[in-house]
Amino acid sequence: MNFPILSSLILLPTIGAIFILFGRSSSNYNSAKYISLFVTLANLVLSLYLWHAFDKTNSGFQFVEE
């Protein structure tokens, strides 16, 4: 799998914060709640995938990005 999972775990909250910053409305904060919920769930899913795919028998580096 060539998808950069580790970089996504770092960048998703940053991108979510940028969306909240520029997409906020002074009268309605529900959009910020939904954006933060989506970003949190996306990070949870990626983290659970890493936890599931981790090989305890391999002593080398895993999930290396170049």
Summary of the structure (lengths in Angstrom):
residues: 66
radius of gyration: 15.6
end to end distance: 13.1
largest distance: 53.2
contacts: 127
relative contact order: 0.16
helix: 65%
strand: 0%
